[in-house]
Amino acid sequence: MNGVAIAVERRGPVAWVTLSAAQGRWLSPELALQLADTLATLADEPAVRVAVLRAEGDLLARDWDRAALTAGPDLPEGVRRLSETLQALATVALPVLVLLEGEVRDAGLALALVCDVRLAATTARFALTGSESGRLPLGGTVARLARLAGRAAALRMLLTGEALTAAEALACGLVSGVWPQERLAAEAERLAGVIAARGPIAVRYAKEAVTYGMEMPLEQALRYETDLTIILQTTADRAEGVRAFIEKRPPRFSGT
């Protein structure tokens, strides 16, 4: 649909998800919808414990196709649907890493922001160009960027359109690490393997506690985290973790 393609390669407990789209200036909101469906399906597969997202070509350097947003009843409805789709991506149970190389702008940055761990090549540059033509970013980009990178970096990007280098993105917390481009995929594979070896329920609860806890007052977030901890104690994985520690061996988690 609209030249969008999503390929999934399962490497043991890690699902590598590759995005591609027809050449052009714009990115169809259909891609976000298909990606949300793909990740939700992977999250339901017990054998998959983490996803690594990457994009081909200049896909992450594009902005949303505004014409596609108005294909439905009206523009406000299209904007709301896009925001809901990106929120579904941000809250999918599966931990998601994303590889970022070259220009990451506008719609591409919106997609990167809904992932859990952003890994950048030294070549990466991050920008929001909408103010040049009198537009605001779509899909919750402003709120997510301010929470992740802080007020100063977010306002610099939004008001001036100036790009952050990979080093600047790392300094403000927008990305989790920066590597030479030739090492990026290997580093992602290593980190995904580390996450996949952890207790899958604990990993998902940790993501849930951070994702929803950040939106709560502190006392409510603490109660939520406590509830998740209590539930975790009833799982077979938690019992296996204790046994493995006592027996001084690697745990064999089942995801139950």
Backbone as numpy.savetxt, mean C-alpha at the origin, in Angstrom:
# Nx Ny Nz CAx CAy CAz Cx Cy Cz
-9.96 -4.48 -19.53 -10.80 -3.29 -19.53 -9.93 -2.04 -19.53
-10.16 -1.10 -20.48 -9.42 0.15 -20.54 -7.91 -0.09 -20.59
-7.49 -1.20 -21.18 -6.08 -1.45 -21.30 -5.38 -1.82 -20.02
-6.15 -2.13 -18.98 -5.59 -2.44 -17.67 -5.32 -3.93 -17.59
-4.16 -4.28 -17.00 -3.85 -5.69 -16.78 -3.17 -5.84 -15.43
-3.55 -6.90 -14.71 -2.93 -7.21 -13.42 -2.50 -8.67 -13.47
-1.20 -8.89 -13.30 -0.66 -10.24 -13.31 -0.22 -10.62 -11.91
-0.55 -11.84 -11.50 -0.19 -12.32 -10.17 0.71 -13.54 -10.31
1.85 -13.49 -9.64 2.78 -14.63 -9.59 2.97 -15.02 -8.13
2.62 -16.25 -7.80 2.77 -16.72 -6.42 4.12 -17.41 -6.26
4.91 -16.88 -5.35 6.21 -17.47 -5.02 6.14 -17.92 -3.56
5.68 -19.14 -3.35 5.46 -19.59 -1.99 4.41 -18.72 -1.32
4.70 -18.17 -0.14 3.70 -17.37 0.58 3.64 -15.92 0.11
4.45 -15.56 -0.91 4.50 -14.18 -1.38 3.85 -14.09 -2.76
2.89 -13.17 -2.90 2.24 -12.93 -4.20 2.82 -11.66 -4.81
3.43 -11.80 -5.98 3.95 -10.65 -6.71 2.88 -10.18 -7.67
2.45 -8.94 -7.52 1.36 -8.38 -8.31 1.92 -7.28 -9.20
1.80 -7.47 -10.51 2.37 -6.51 -11.48 1.24 -5.79 -12.21
1.29 -4.47 -12.20 0.29 -3.64 -12.87 0.82 -3.18 -14.22
-0.04 -3.20 -15.20 0.32 -2.64 -16.50 -0.91 -1.99 -17.10
-0.68 -1.04 -17.98 -1.79 -0.34 -18.63 -1.32 0.15 -19.98
-2.26 0.39 -20.86 -1.92 0.89 -22.18 -1.20 2.24 -22.06
-0.36 2.54 -23.06 0.35 3.81 -23.04 -0.64 4.97 -23.04
-0.28 6.03 -22.35 -1.15 7.19 -22.31 -0.80 8.09 -21.15
-1.51 9.19 -21.05 -1.22 10.19 -20.02 -1.98 9.89 -18.74
-3.10 9.17 -18.86 -4.00 9.03 -17.73 -4.04 7.60 -17.21
-4.52 7.48 -15.98 -4.69 6.17 -15.35 -6.17 6.00 -15.04
-6.74 4.90 -15.51 -8.16 4.67 -15.31 -8.44 4.26 -13.86
-9.49 4.83 -13.24 -9.90 4.36 -11.91 -10.22 2.88 -11.89
-10.48 2.30 -13.06 -10.75 0.86 -13.16 -9.58 0.05 -12.63
-8.36 0.57 -12.78 -7.19 -0.15 -12.29 -7.24 -0.29 -10.77
-7.62 0.78 -10.08 -7.72 0.72 -8.62 -8.77 -0.29 -8.20
-9.90 -0.31 -8.91 -10.97 -1.24 -8.58 -10.52 -2.69 -8.79
-9.87 -2.96 -9.92 -9.39 -4.31 -10.18 -8.32 -4.73 -9.17
-7.46 -3.77 -8.80 -6.42 -4.08 -7.82 -7.03 -4.40 -6.47
-8.05 -3.66 -6.06 -8.72 -3.94 -4.79 -9.32 -5.33 -4.80
-9.94 -5.71 -5.90 -10.53 -7.05 -6.01 -9.44 -8.13 -5.97
-8.32 -7.88 -6.65 -7.23 -8.85 -6.68 -6.64 -9.07 -5.30
-6.37 -7.98 -4.59 -5.76 -8.11 -3.25 -6.74 -8.73 -2.25
-8.03 -8.42 -2.39 -9.02 -9.03 -1.50 -9.07 -10.54 -1.72
-8.97 -10.96 -2.98 -8.95 -12.39 -3.29 -7.71 -13.06 -2.71
-6.56 -12.41 -2.87 -5.32 -12.97 -2.33 -5.37 -13.04 -0.80
-6.00 -12.06 -0.18 -6.10 -12.05 1.29 -6.91 -13.23 1.80
-7.78 -13.78 0.96 -8.60 -14.92 1.36 -7.90 -16.26 1.12
-6.71 -16.22 0.51 -5.97 -17.46 0.27 -5.04 -17.73 1.45
-5.27 -18.80 2.19 -4.44 -19.08 3.37 -2.95 -19.19 3.07
-2.60 -19.63 1.87 -1.19 -19.83 1.53 -0.46 -18.52 1.27
-1.19 -17.43 1.00 -0.57 -16.15 0.69 -0.51 -15.30 1.96
0.69 -14.84 2.31 0.87 -14.09 3.56 1.30 -12.65 3.35
1.76 -12.32 2.16 2.17 -10.95 1.87 2.14 -10.74 0.37
1.89 -9.51 -0.05 1.89 -9.18 -1.48 2.94 -8.11 -1.75
3.58 -8.22 -2.92 4.53 -7.21 -3.38 3.97 -6.63 -4.68
3.78 -5.32 -4.69 3.17 -4.64 -5.83 4.24 -3.89 -6.62
4.18 -4.01 -7.93 5.08 -3.24 -8.79 4.33 -2.84 -10.06
4.84 -1.82 -10.73 4.16 -1.30 -11.92 5.13 -1.23 -13.08
4.60 -1.46 -14.26 5.43 -1.40 -15.46 5.41 -0.01 -16.07
6.51 0.34 -16.74 6.57 1.60 -17.48 6.36 2.81 -16.61
5.61 3.78 -17.15 5.38 5.04 -16.44 4.04 5.06 -15.72
3.48 3.90 -15.45 2.13 3.82 -14.89 1.97 4.66 -13.63
2.97 4.66 -12.75 2.86 5.40 -11.49 3.18 6.89 -11.64
3.42 7.33 -12.87 3.68 8.75 -13.12 2.45 9.45 -13.69
1.32 8.78 -13.70 0.11 9.34 -14.33 -0.88 9.89 -13.31
-1.83 10.67 -13.82 -2.93 11.16 -12.99 -4.19 10.40 -13.39
-5.21 10.54 -12.55 -6.47 9.85 -12.81 -7.14 10.39 -14.07
-7.79 9.53 -14.79 -8.56 9.89 -15.97 -9.87 10.52 -15.53
-9.95 11.84 -15.60 -11.14 12.54 -15.12 -12.36 12.21 -15.98
-12.15 11.94 -17.24 -13.27 11.57 -18.10 -13.89 10.26 -17.64
-13.04 9.31 -17.20 -13.55 8.04 -16.71 -14.34 8.23 -15.41
-13.94 9.20 -14.60 -14.65 9.46 -13.35 -16.05 9.98 -13.60
-16.28 10.62 -14.73 -17.60 11.15 -15.04 -18.41 10.21 -15.91
-17.91 8.99 -16.11 -18.63 8.03 -16.95 -19.92 7.56 -16.29
-20.01 7.67 -14.96 -21.21 7.28 -14.23 -22.19 8.43 -14.19
-23.02 8.46 -13.11 -24.06 9.48 -13.02 -23.53 10.91 -13.00
-22.44 11.16 -12.24 -21.91 12.52 -12.16 -20.51 12.47 -11.55
-19.82 13.62 -11.61 -18.45 13.69 -11.09 -18.37 13.41 -9.60
-19.24 14.03 -8.76 -19.13 13.73 -7.32 -19.24 12.25 -7.00
-20.12 11.54 -7.70 -20.28 10.12 -7.45 -19.02 9.36 -7.87
-18.43 9.74 -9.00 -17.21 9.10 -9.45 -16.06 9.33 -8.48
-15.95 10.54 -7.95 -14.90 10.85 -6.98 -15.10 10.05 -5.71
-16.34 9.94 -5.25 -16.62 9.16 -4.03 -16.29 7.69 -4.24
-16.62 7.15 -5.41 -16.31 5.74 -5.68 -14.81 5.50 -5.66
-14.05 6.43 -6.23 -12.59 6.28 -6.23 -12.05 6.31 -4.80
-12.56 7.24 -4.00 -12.12 7.34 -2.61 -12.42 6.05 -1.85
-13.61 5.50 -2.06 -13.98 4.25 -1.38 -13.10 3.09 -1.84
-12.76 3.06 -3.13 -11.90 1.99 -3.65 -10.51 2.06 -3.03
-9.95 3.27 -2.95 -8.62 3.41 -2.36 -8.63 3.09 -0.87
-9.73 3.41 -0.19 -9.82 3.04 1.22 -9.90 1.52 1.37
-10.58 0.86 0.45 -10.61 -0.61 0.47 -9.21 -1.18 0.27
-8.42 -0.55 -0.58 -7.04 -0.98 -0.78 -6.22 -0.77 0.50
-6.43 0.35 1.15 -5.65 0.66 2.35 -5.96 -0.28 3.51
-7.16 -0.84 3.52 -7.58 -1.66 4.66 -7.65 -3.15 4.35
-7.17 -3.57 3.18 -7.15 -5.01 2.88 -6.31 -5.71 3.95
-6.72 -6.90 4.36 -6.06 -7.57 5.48 -4.62 -7.96 5.18
-4.30 -8.20 3.93 -2.98 -8.67 3.53 -1.96 -7.54 3.60
-0.78 -7.76 4.20 0.28 -6.75 4.14 0.75 -6.57 2.69
0.92 -5.32 2.26 1.28 -5.02 0.88 2.51 -4.13 0.84
3.56 -4.61 0.16 4.75 -3.83 -0.12 4.64 -3.29 -1.54
5.22 -2.11 -1.80 5.19 -1.57 -3.15 6.59 -1.09 -3.54
6.98 -1.39 -4.79 8.27 -0.96 -5.33 8.07 0.33 -6.11
8.89 1.33 -5.83 8.73 2.65 -6.42 10.03 3.06 -7.12
9.93 3.29 -8.44 11.09 3.65 -9.24 10.72 4.82 -10.14
11.67 5.69 -10.42 11.42 6.80 -11.33 10.38 7.76 -10.79
9.58 8.32 -11.71 8.58 9.32 -11.32 7.35 8.64 -10.70
6.96 9.11 -9.52 5.75 8.63 -8.84 4.91 9.87 -8.56
3.85 10.04 -9.34 3.09 11.29 -9.27 1.59 11.01 -9.22
0.87 11.92 -8.60 -0.57 12.04 -8.69 -1.27 10.69 -8.43
-1.90 10.08 -9.44 -2.59 8.81 -9.22 -1.63 7.73 -8.76
-0.41 7.74 -9.31 0.59 6.75 -8.89 0.94 6.90 -7.43
1.08 8.14 -6.97 1.37 8.37 -5.56 0.18 7.96 -4.70
-1.04 8.20 -5.18 -2.23 7.78 -4.43 -2.22 6.26 -4.21
-1.84 5.51 -5.23 -1.76 4.05 -5.09 -0.65 3.65 -4.11
0.48 4.34 -4.19 1.59 4.02 -3.28 1.20 4.28 -1.83
0.45 5.33 -1.59 0.10 5.71 -0.22 -0.81 4.70 0.47
-1.57 3.92 -0.29 -2.46 2.95 0.34 -1.77 1.62 0.62
-0.51 1.49 0.22 0.27 0.29 0.54 0.88 0.44 1.93
1.33 -0.66 2.49 1.81 -0.65 3.87 3.29 -0.30 3.99
4.10 -0.80 3.06 5.54 -0.55 3.10 5.96 -0.08 1.71
6.52 1.13 1.64 6.95 1.71 0.38 8.47 1.61 0.28
8.95 0.91 -0.74 10.38 0.69 -0.96 10.77 1.43 -2.22
11.73 2.34 -2.12 12.06 3.21 -3.24 13.45 2.94 -3.79
13.58 3.10 -5.09 14.89 3.14 -5.72 15.46 4.55 -5.58
16.77 4.66 -5.69 17.40 5.99 -5.59 16.91 6.91 -6.71
16.37 6.34 -7.76 15.88 7.13 -8.90 14.49 7.71 -8.66
13.81 7.30 -7.60 12.41 7.69 -7.39 12.29 9.16 -7.04
11.24 9.77 -7.56 10.88 11.15 -7.23 9.37 11.20 -7.05
8.92 11.96 -6.06 7.51 11.95 -5.66 6.92 13.35 -5.79
5.79 13.46 -6.51 5.23 14.78 -6.75 3.71 14.73 -6.87
3.09 15.87 -6.56 1.67 16.10 -6.78 1.56 17.37 -7.61
1.04 17.26 -8.82 1.10 18.37 -9.77 -0.23 19.09 -9.95
-1.25 18.72 -9.20 -2.58 19.24 -9.45 -2.73 20.74 -9.30
-2.01 21.36 -8.35 -2.20 22.79 -8.11 -1.82 23.63 -9.33
-0.97 23.09 -10.19 -0.59 23.82 -11.40 -1.78 24.11 -12.29
-2.75 23.20 -12.30 -3.95 23.39 -13.12 -5.20 23.58 -12.27
-5.01 23.94 -10.99 -6.14 24.26 -10.13 -6.91 23.07 -9.63
-6.23 21.93 -9.45 -6.91 20.72 -8.99 -6.35 20.25 -7.66
-7.20 19.57 -6.88 -6.76 18.87 -5.69 -6.56 17.39 -6.02
-5.64 16.71 -5.35 -5.51 15.26 -5.54 -6.80 14.56 -5.13
-7.02 13.40 -5.72 -8.25 12.64 -5.45 -7.97 11.44 -4.56
-9.06 10.88 -4.03 -9.00 9.58 -3.37 -8.41 9.55 -1.98
-8.36 10.69 -1.29 -7.81 10.70 0.06 -6.30 10.93 0.11
-5.72 11.34 -1.03 -4.27 11.52 -1.09 -3.77 12.57 -0.12
-4.49 13.68 0.02 -4.04 14.76 0.91 -3.95 14.27 2.35
-5.01 13.64 2.82 -5.03 13.18 4.20 -3.97 12.13 4.47
-3.82 11.17 3.55 -2.83 10.11 3.76 -1.41 10.67 3.71
-1.15 11.57 2.77 0.19 12.14 2.65 0.56 12.91 3.92
-0.36 13.73 4.44 -0.06 14.49 5.64 0.21 13.59 6.84
-0.53 12.49 6.94 -0.33 11.57 8.06 1.01 10.84 7.95
1.40 10.51 6.74 2.62 9.72 6.54 3.88 10.58 6.52
3.83 11.67 5.78 5.03 12.48 5.55 5.11 13.71 6.44
4.01 14.04 7.12 4.00 15.22 7.97 3.50 16.46 7.24
3.11 17.46 8.02 2.51 18.68 7.48 3.46 19.41 6.54
4.72 19.58 6.95 5.64 20.39 6.16 5.88 19.79 4.78
6.18 18.51 4.72 6.45 17.87 3.43 5.19 17.84 2.57
4.04 17.56 3.20 2.78 17.49 2.45 2.45 18.85 1.83
2.59 19.91 2.61 2.26 21.24 2.09 3.25 21.67 1.01
4.50 21.34 1.18 5.47 21.67 0.13 5.07 21.02 -1.18
4.72 19.74 -1.13 4.35 19.03 -2.35 3.06 19.58 -2.94
2.07 19.82 -2.08 0.76 20.25 -2.56 0.77 21.68 -3.11
1.46 22.58 -2.43 1.40 23.99 -2.80 2.34 24.35 -3.95
3.48 23.67 -4.04 4.47 24.04 -5.05 4.54 23.07 -6.22
4.12 21.83 -6.01 4.28 20.82 -7.05 5.69 20.30 -7.15
6.60 20.77 -6.28 7.99 20.32 -6.32 8.08 18.86 -5.91
8.97 18.14 -6.55 9.14 16.71 -6.25 10.09 16.51 -5.08
9.80 15.49 -4.29 10.73 15.02 -3.27 11.64 13.97 -3.89
12.91 14.05 -3.58 13.83 12.99 -3.98 13.59 11.77 -3.09
14.18 10.65 -3.47 14.07 9.44 -2.65 14.63 9.68 -1.25
15.75 10.38 -1.17 16.36 10.66 0.13 15.45 11.53 0.98
14.82 12.54 0.38 13.89 13.40 1.12 12.66 12.62 1.56
12.17 11.73 0.70 11.02 10.90 1.05 11.34 9.99 2.23
12.54 9.46 2.26 12.96 8.62 3.39 13.06 9.45 4.66
13.59 10.66 4.56 13.78 11.50 5.74 12.45 11.90 6.39
11.41 12.08 5.58 10.12 12.50 6.15 9.19 11.33 6.44
9.62 10.10 6.13 8.82 8.92 6.45 7.86 8.50 5.36
7.97 9.10 4.20 7.08 8.71 3.10 7.41 7.31 2.59
8.70 6.95 2.62 9.11 5.59 2.23 9.87 4.96 3.38
9.95 3.63 3.35 10.59 2.88 4.44 12.06 2.61 4.19
12.51 2.71 2.93 13.90 2.44 2.63 14.20 2.82 1.19
15.48 3.06 0.91 15.93 3.44 -0.43 17.13 2.59 -0.80
17.11 2.04 -2.03 18.20 1.19 -2.51 18.50 1.53 -3.96
19.69 1.19 -4.44 19.96 1.31 -5.88 18.92 0.50 -6.66
18.56 0.98 -7.83 17.49 0.36 -8.60 17.73 -1.12 -8.85
18.98 -1.50 -9.09 19.26 -2.90 -9.39 19.09 -3.81 -8.18
19.03 -3.25 -6.98 18.86 -4.06 -5.77 17.45 -4.04 -5.22
16.58 -3.20 -5.79 15.27 -2.98 -5.18 14.43 -4.25 -5.12
14.32 -4.98 -6.21 13.49 -6.18 -6.23 14.00 -7.23 -5.25
15.32 -7.39 -5.18 15.90 -8.36 -4.25 15.61 -7.96 -2.81
15.67 -6.69 -2.51 15.39 -6.23 -1.15 13.92 -6.43 -0.81
13.05 -6.20 -1.78 11.62 -6.44 -1.56 11.36 -7.92 -1.30
12.04 -8.78 -2.06 11.88 -10.23 -1.87 12.35 -10.64 -0.48
13.48 -10.07 -0.04 14.00 -10.38 1.29 13.02 -9.95 2.38
12.54 -8.72 2.28 11.64 -8.19 3.30 10.31 -8.94 3.31
9.80 -9.27 2.11 8.56 -10.03 2.04 8.73 -11.40 2.69
9.90 -12.01 2.51 10.17 -13.30 3.15 10.20 -13.20 4.66
10.76 -12.11 5.16 10.77 -11.89 6.61 9.36 -11.80 7.15
8.51 -11.02 6.48 7.12 -10.86 6.93 6.37 -12.17 6.83
6.57 -12.89 5.73 5.86 -14.15 5.52 6.21 -15.19 6.56
7.40 -15.10 7.15 7.82 -16.08 8.16 7.23 -15.78 9.54
6.67 -14.61 9.72 6.05 -14.27 10.99 4.67 -14.91 11.10
4.13 -14.86 12.30 2.78 -15.39 12.49 1.78 -14.61 11.66
1.08 -15.25 10.73 0.21 -14.50 9.81 -0.94 -13.78 10.50
-1.48 -14.37 11.55 -2.57 -13.69 12.26 -2.04 -12.47 12.99
-0.90 -12.63 13.65 -0.29 -11.51 14.37 0.05 -10.38 13.40
0.56 -10.72 12.21 0.91 -9.71 11.21 -0.34 -8.94 10.77
-1.41 -9.67 10.51 -2.64 -8.99 10.07 -3.24 -8.14 11.19
-3.19 -8.64 12.41 -3.70 -7.85 13.53 -2.85 -6.60 13.75
-1.54 -6.72 13.56 -0.66 -5.55 13.70 -1.04 -4.48 12.68
-1.25 -4.91 11.42 -1.67 -3.95 10.40 -3.02 -3.32 10.77
-3.94 -4.14 11.24 -5.26 -3.64 11.61 -5.16 -2.63 12.75
-4.33 -2.94 13.74 -4.19 -2.04 14.89 -3.63 -0.69 14.46
-2.66 -0.70 13.55 -2.09 0.57 13.07 -3.08 1.30 12.18
-3.67 0.59 11.22 -4.55 1.23 10.25 -5.73 1.92 10.91
-6.42 1.19 11.79 -7.60 1.77 12.42 -7.25 2.58 13.67
-6.19 2.16 14.37 -5.82 2.87 15.59 -5.40 4.30 15.34
-4.77 4.57 14.19 -4.36 5.93 13.87 -5.52 6.88 13.72
-6.71 6.33 13.43 -7.88 7.18 13.24 -8.68 7.36 14.54
-8.27 6.70 15.61 -9.01 6.72 16.87 -8.33 7.62 17.90
-9.09 8.13 18.86 -8.45 8.74 20.03 -7.59 7.69 20.73
-6.56 8.12 21.44 -5.59 7.20 22.00 -6.23 6.14 22.89
-7.12 6.54 23.77 -7.72 5.56 24.69 -8.50 4.50 23.93
-9.23 4.90 22.91 -9.97 3.94 22.10 -9.03 3.02 21.35
-7.94 3.58 20.81 -6.96 2.77 20.08 -6.31 1.74 21.00
-6.04 2.12 22.25 -5.45 1.19 23.20 -6.40 0.05 23.52
-7.69 0.36 23.66 -8.67 -0.70 23.92 -8.77 -1.64 22.73
-8.75 -1.06 21.52 -8.82 -1.87 20.30 -7.63 -2.81 20.21
-6.44 -2.28 20.48 -5.23 -3.10 20.45 -5.28 -4.21 21.50
-5.80 -3.88 22.67 -5.93 -4.89 23.73 -6.89 -6.00 23.32
-7.99 -5.62 22.69 -8.96 -6.62 22.22 -8.31 -7.57 21.21
-7.54 -7.01 20.28 -6.86 -7.86 19.29 -5.86 -8.79 19.96
-5.16 -8.28 20.97 -4.19 -9.11 21.69 -4.89 -10.27 22.40
-6.02 -10.01 23.01 -6.77 -11.06 23.72 -7.25 -12.12 22.73
-7.77 -11.67 21.58 -8.22 -12.63 20.57 -7.06 -13.48 20.07
-5.91 -12.84 19.87 -4.73 -13.56 19.37 -4.30 -14.68 20.31
-4.50 -14.47 21.61 -4.08 -15.49 22.58 -4.86 -16.80 22.43
-6.02 -16.75 21.77 -6.85 -17.95 21.63 -6.51 -18.76 20.38
-5.54 -18.31 19.58 -5.27 -18.97 18.30 -4.23 -20.08 18.45
-4.29 -21.02 17.51 -3.30 -22.10 17.48 -1.90 -21.54 17.18
-1.83 -20.49 16.37 -0.53 -19.89 16.05 0.16 -19.34 17.29
-0.61 -18.73 18.18 0.01 -18.18 19.40 0.56 -19.32 20.26
-0.20 -20.42 20.36 0.29 -21.57 21.13 1.54 -22.16 20.49
1.57 -22.21 19.16 2.74 -22.71 18.45 3.95 -21.80 18.69
3.72 -20.50 18.72 4.80 -19.57 18.98 5.43 -19.80 20.35
4.59 -20.05 21.34 5.09 -20.33 22.70 5.87 -21.64 22.73
5.30 -22.70 22.08 5.98 -24.00 22.06 7.33 -23.90 21.36
7.37 -23.18 20.24 8.61 -23.05 19.49 9.67 -22.33 20.32
9.25 -21.33 21.07 10.20 -20.60 21.91 10.77 -21.52 22.99
9.90 -22.28 23.62 10.35 -23.19 24.69 11.27 -24.27 24.14
10.91 -24.78 22.94 11.69 -25.86 22.34 12.88 -25.36 21.52
13.05 -24.04 21.49 14.19 -23.43 20.78 14.26 -23.86 19.31
13.14 -23.71 18.61 13.08 -24.06 17.19 12.25 -23.00 16.46
12.37 -22.92 15.13 11.53 -21.97 14.39 10.06 -22.39 14.48
9.16 -21.44 14.64 7.73 -21.81 14.70 7.21 -22.25 13.34
6.20 -23.11 13.37 5.52 -23.56 12.15 4.07 -23.07 12.22
3.86 -21.86 11.74 2.54 -21.24 11.84 1.59 -21.79 10.78
0.34 -21.98 11.18 -0.67 -22.51 10.27 -1.67 -21.46 9.83
-1.66 -20.31 10.48 -2.64 -19.28 10.16 -3.98 -19.51 10.82
-4.00 -20.33 11.88 -5.26 -20.59 12.59 -5.10 -20.31 14.07
